[in-house]
């Protein structure tokens, strides 16, 4: 479903002063429904890897294959459509719009490529997601009226509204206390199982990373797979 082939990323001109290598010859292959956690210290390239995987950034070289298509060959309009329909994003900060209700925030990704006649089905999907992740009672509240955990759950629902096959989470629990962080990671794990969604999670939390099917670290720009962790 997802394959990164010899992906490199650096900033500046290779061989010249000031060049900063970030990723080196990264290879990763994930099948549908697999989950993987990526660990590493700050600045090692975890977020860069996630941004390239999610078509938010382009590699300096290499290929990113998603569902049989090489994303590095697509133009910006095509990439925008892929990001909206095929990939869900969850970040450390929830990025909910403060003046929109939880329900309105969850439905925002459905607006970009509006499909006539689908409003009712999108609303139904949003209600189903809120029920599944335990925030149904919050649907008409504003983000400022929610706890940190509730805001992040709303962000997860927003990421899933278009039923993407790939979910990318960049430090999704970094701003949460440990108990709330564990519940959010459990939620992602449950969604990975129930929706058969392919999941890539970047995290600093070694104990929480063990919840997912595979574990990688980034060492000097190289992605290294560790011994498989049982869920």
C-alpha positions, 0 to 999 in steps of 0.5 A: 500500500505504501513504499518509500524507495531510496528516499533522501532529503537534505537542505542546501546543495550537496557537496557545498558548505551549509548542506544539511543531510536529514534522511539517507536512502530510506526504504520502508514498505507497509501493507494495508492495515499495518501499523508502525511507530517511528522513534528518534531524538528531536531533529533526527528527521522523523517529522521530515519523513512523515511530511514526505510520506504524506506528500506535504514535502518532496524528497531530494531523491527517491520515490514514494509509492502510495496505492501504486502511484509514485507521488513524486511524479504528481503535480501540486493539484494532484497531490492536494487531492491525494492528501485530502482523499487518501491520507489523514493527518494528526499533529501534536497540536490539534489545529481545530478552528476555534470558532467552529463547533466540533462537528463543523471542524470534523467536516472541514476536509469534506469541503475542499473537493465538494461532491454534490449530494454527499452532505448527509453521508458526510454528516452521518460519517462524522456522527459515527466517528464521534460516537466511536471515539467517545465525543458525541456529547461534544459535537456542538461545543467549541474547541475552547470548551474541550479538554486536551484529550477531547480536542485531539480525539476531534482531530483524529475524527477530522483526519478520518472523515474522508475514509483515508487508507493511510493515517499519519500521526506526528507526535499526537500525544506530545502535549498531553499528560501520560494517562490521556496520551495512552488513551489517544494511542489506544484509540489510534490502535483500535482504529487501525484494527477496526478500519484496517487503516495503515498507520504511521505514528511518530513519537518520543514515547517508547512505552506507547510506541510498543502498542503498534505492530512495528517499530523503527528508529532514525539513526543518522538519517537512516531508518532502522527497523527494530525487533517487532513489538507485540501489541 
